[in-house]
Amino acid sequence: MALIMLNSCTKKAGIPIPKPCETSYATDIVPIINSKCSITGCHTSGVLFGDYTNYAELKARADNGKIKLLVLDNATMPIGSSLTGEQMQKIKCWLDNGAQNN
């Protein structure tokens, strides 16, 4: 009986625990925004679609779910280009961690 219990503990202990993702706004997100969103003129200062070069506006859209919906769920943004899987993962991680200005 003790051998069975020990064996089940070993199996549980052998399950890898996934590492939490780490994404930096300055290092990971800003380059994506600059190359995919603001360079096209869609999300720069003074446009109706929102100035994503401004953290506060980007954060507001992250908090209300627009970024997740349009970029990750529907994949309708950015218009005219696409994000790599790595870029999408960085955005997902950033959103999952509260879209911090770090």
C-alpha angles and dihedrals in degrees: 000000000000090000091056092051092048091049093052091050091052092053092050091048090051094060109107114236112221116240116240112251120251121206128168120212092213097043103033111019103038093058090052092049092047095049100038110023114025101033089064090056093242099110107028134113115305100015124125093232094066135269106263091179083072111076094209093058093044091048091051090055091045090052095048092050098247095120093050093045098047101033105032109019103035097020090213094131137105095041115220096017140045136231123239120241089253092053091049091050091051091051091047091050092048092050093045089054094053101270091270125192094235 
